[in-house]
Amino acid sequence: MPKLVKLYIKNVIIGFAISAGFVALLLWFNVMNLWGLVSQSRDGLLAVFLLWFMNGIVFAGVQFAYVIMSMAGREGGPRRGTPVVTQLKPIPVAVEAQKNRATGKHHAGDSRSWPAEAASWNFLTKRPSKHLAKPQGSLEQKNPRSQ
């Protein structure tokens, strides 16, 4: 049998053993009254088997992935990612100065060029809308409780 298949079978057995221990601890500590539910139900053994089997699939996959990924280590030197930087040195970057093209007016995208009532501003024509109704008094006049 190839080495990879032997490695897979070994780690699947380890994963299902971890799952058995996990389910045993769940039942022993009676998490969420699991022991009471399993022991008093007719289908309790089926529930325990499914819990063990589904967790076994997960733990076996995690175990096999851990073993495969840990095989990628280098023989010489530490197994690490990016080394820690001990000194930070700024890098000078050349930037051109831009001329101010303002003609005394604000740019169209600047919020200061909008009229005071932004709701009446038509963004397509960049002019105030003429068809909007004028406001009809202040809030204090409409609400008699505020007095």
Steps between C-alpha positions, in 0.01 A plus 500: 500500500635851422633710787242774449210254531651354818541851637137582413360186664710557812377859536138407434522246783653767726224746403222253578669415833505871587134515401417209730673678786318823418156332494582313822586830669179657371299215648703484824459871576137487385536806277155644421347194673632280218530190720142539615375533144703204373426266790124561499445483126445185300728637229771615740765261366438621146547859616826413675624311193417793269662747737816285514505441124447862395756628749732221388486625142590851616776395739650256249515772235659745741750239620602404146528866394719577801736212423525586130564868567758429768701294248581816302761622750855581388786301642726801555386806689186593687154424364350848497327745276614855440795595723450771760635840393741643755552845346255714309661736249292750303537484123502838323243529222501775236164679464422776252332809637168565326399850398189651646254531211238685701343794324351642812209253493482168672516180302170342401558204732568718802216508752538876552375562145164342574209722590384510861206272423674191364167322460396740229819447301468323166818295456448444128475866400707626797239767567233547762176318422204724419222246549549427872247646742607772740517409870176579685609640832721377775466196723394709802190627318388149401551334840276651775661281772839668467370821664 
